[in-house]
Amino acid sequence: MSPTQGRLEGKVVLITGAAKGQGRSHAVRCAEEGADIIGIDICGSLTHVSHPPGTREDLEQTRELVTMLARRKVIHEADVADRSALRVAVDDGVEQLGRLDVVVANAGNYPMGSLPPDAFTQVVDTNLVGVINTVAVSYPHLDDGASVVAIGSTASFVPGAVDNPRLGPGGLGYSFSKQTLAQYVRQLSLAMAPRMIRVNAVHPTACDTDMLHHPDLYQVFRPDLEHPTLDDVLPALTTSQAMPIPWVEPLDVSNAVLFLASDESRYVTGVQLRVDGGSVPKLVPGAL
């Protein structure tokens, strides 16, 4: 944890997927810097997603971590794919906390393996439509100078990373949603610029969360093994980055989110900020 410096003092930050993993890390990091939090999570599993979902207990624990920092947090269970439910949650959070300054569209999933075709739709509904819904229901509450941060993935920059038919419809949907998200952020930044609302994306490489540490994802990295272990996949994970690291920590992503949420980035918009240990320069020759 970093000492409080007040970089978000007086601001209210909305975070989706806030129960655990990156979402919890973003909530705590923003609270450390003075923000009150509206935390939303589906708190339940989806049909084709096998990695452990966040639970109501996880979301409550995130709230406890925020309140321990003497900040306020409003929590709601809602599916970002359900715009009506999401609107109710955001409206209530703003009513309780009085304003909304920053939107962090973090909720995401990755259905892995041999799955029915509708796994494609399911991941797109969360990872792309969910971001669009989050921005749509938040926009009426945003004042000039607000910030929108979408969480993408370096997979959107690396051909063949997950947009490979052998990874199933979930992988194809994940790749499509993250690639399209990058374009959405670019175009939305232009639309929002007259109001000085910044729109940016943060794209992590593999991140040390439950979504990574799961047998199905290990299988993605070592399809040659029937039951790969962490030791089996560490070399493949490590060689994916230019730096000799297998993954980044959630806090590394949160620090990037914090910069884009703070007034330090007041003229930064339309940016695709990679937190990737150099994976894209290594894997995509000529990438900027």
N, C-alpha and C positions, 0 to 999 in steps of 0.2 A: 504494500500500500504506500501511496505517496502522501506527504503532508498536505493539509488543506491550504490552498492559496487563494481561494475565492474566485476562480476564473469563471464560474457559473453562478455567482452569488445573485439571488433574486430571480433566477430563471426557473421555469418548469420544463422538464424534459419528459416526453412520451417515449417509451421503449416497448416494442412488441417482442414477444418471445423472451420475457423477462424472468421466467421462473428459474432458469439455471444456465450454465454454460456462458456463452458470450453475452447474452442478454443480462444476466445477473452481474457480470463483470462491468458492463456499461453502466448499469444502475448504480452500483457502488462507487465507481470511479467518478461519475457525475455528481453524486451526493457528496463525495469527499471535497469537491470543488464548489459546494454551496447550493446545488440544485435540489429542488423538490421533484419527485418522480411520479409519473403515471405509468404503472407497469401492467401490461396486458399479456396474457398467455392463454392458449387453448386448454392447458392443464388436462391433457388426455391424448390418447394415441389415435393415429389415423390408420386407415385400413391396411395400407401397404408399407407403412414405416415400421421398421423393426428396431431401430435404435431407441433407447429408453426415453420416453417423453417426460417433459416437466409435469409435475403434479401440483395440486393445490397446496400441499405441504411445502413444496419447493418454492412456490410463489410467496407463501407466508414467510418463509425463511429469508427470501430476498428483502421483503418488507422489513423484517427485523434488523437485517444488516444496515439498511438505509436509516431506520429510526435510531439505531445506535450512534449514528453520526449526527444526531440532532436535526435530521431533515424529515420532512413529511413525505409519505408515499401512499398513494391510492392504488389499489390493485383491483383488477377485474379479470374474470374468465371470459374470453371471447375468441372466436376463430377469425383470423384476419381475412379469410376467404368469404366471410359473411359480413357484407358492408353494413347492413342494418344493425346487427349486434355490435359491430365495432363502433359505429356512430354513437350508440347508447353509452358504451364504455368510455369513449373519449369525451363526450359531452358531460358525463357525470364527473370525470376526473377534472375537467376544466372548471366545472361549477364549484367543486370542492377546493381547488387550489388557486382559482382566480385568474389563470392565464395559461398560455402555452407558447413557449419560445423555441423549442427544439423538438424535432421529430426524428427518432432513430428507428427506421423500419428494419428490424433485425430478424423477425420470425422467419424460419426456414426449415426445410426438411429435405431428405434425400432417400427416396425409396430405392433400395438396391436389390439386384439379383434378377432372377427369372420371374417376372410378374406379369399380370394381365395388362393389356394396353391402357386401361384407365389410370394406371400409375403415372403415366405422362401427364394427364389432366390434373391429377391430385397435386403433383409437385409444382406445376405451373400455377395452380390456384393459390398455393401458399407463397411461393418464392417470387412470383411476378404480380399476379392479381392482388395478392395480399399487400404488397408495397403500394400499388396504385390505390387500393382502398384506403390504406392508412393515410396517404397524402390527401385523398379526396375528403375524408371526414375531418381531418385536422385543419385543412386550409381555412375554413371560416373563422377559426380561432387565432390564426397567426397574424401578428402585427408586422409592419415593415421591418426588415432587418432580421427576420427569423432565419432558422437554419434547418434544412432537411438533409438527413444522412441515411443512405440506403446501404445495407450490407450485401455485397456481392460475393464474388469468388474469383481467384486467379484462373479457375477452370474456364472462365469465359474468354480468356486470352490465349489459352493453349489448345490448339487443334488436337483432337484425339484424346484429350484428358478424360472426359466423361461422355463426349458426344460420339460414342462408339456403340454400334448396335449390339455387340456382345454384352454390354453392360445393362441391356434391357431398356424398357420404356422409361423407367425412373431416371436413368442416366441421361437419356436423350432429353427428357423434360427438364432436368436440372441444368443441363448445358444451355438449352434454349432459353430458359427463364433468366439465367445469369447473363447471357449475351444480350438479350433484349433489355434487361435491366440497365445495362451500361448505356444503351442508346436512349432509354427513357430518361435517365438522369441528365444526359447531355441536352436533350431537347427541352426538358422541363426547366433546366437552369436558364435557358434563354427566355422561356415564357415568364418565369418568376423574376427575372432580373430587374424589370422596371420598378418593382416594389422592394428591391434590395434583399430579396429572400434568396439565400444561397442554397444550392442543391448539389450535393456531392455524393460519391460512392466510395466505400472502403472495401477493398478486395483482399481478403486474407488467403494465404496458402493453407495447407493443412493446419488445423488448430487443435490444441490439446483439450478436447471436450469429449463427451460421450459419443457424439456422432462419429468421431474419428476412431475411438477405441471400441470398435464393434466388429464381430466376426465377419459380417457381410462386407464392411469396407476393407478389412484386411484382405478379403478375397479379391477385391478390385486390384490391389497392389501385387498380390501373389496368386494369380489364377492357376498357376501350375501346381499348387498345393491344395489338398482337400480341406485341411483345417489349419490354416496358417496362424501363427502366434505373433505377438508383438516383436519378439526377437527375429522372426522370419521377415517381417515387413520393414524393420528399422533401416536396413541398407537401402531399400527402394525409396522409403520416405526421405532419407537423408540426401540421396543423390538427386532428388527433385529440386533442391535449392542450390544456388551457387554458394551460399554460406553453408558450412558443415553442420546443419541443424535438421532434425526430422520434422519439426513443427514450430509454430509460434504459440505463445501463451495467449489466453483471452485478454490479459492486461495489455499486451502489445497492440491488439486491435482497439481496445478501449482508449488507449492514449491517442490513437489517431482520431477516433470518434470525438474525444474531448477537444482536440484542436479545432476540428471542423464545427463543433457545437459552440465554441467560445468566440468572443469578439476578435480574437487574434486572427481569425480567418475571414474577417469582414469583407474582403475583396476576393476571396477564393471561391469560385463556383464552376460547376461543370467538370470537376476534376475526378479522375479515376485513380484514387490513391491506393497503391498496392502495399500491403504489409506481407511480404512474401519471401524475404531472405534472398532475393534475386532469382526466384524461380522462373519468372517470365523472360528476363534477359538470357537466362541459360537455355531454356527450352524452346524459345521462339527467336531464332536469329533475325536481327534487324528490328526487333521490337523496341519501341521507345519507352 
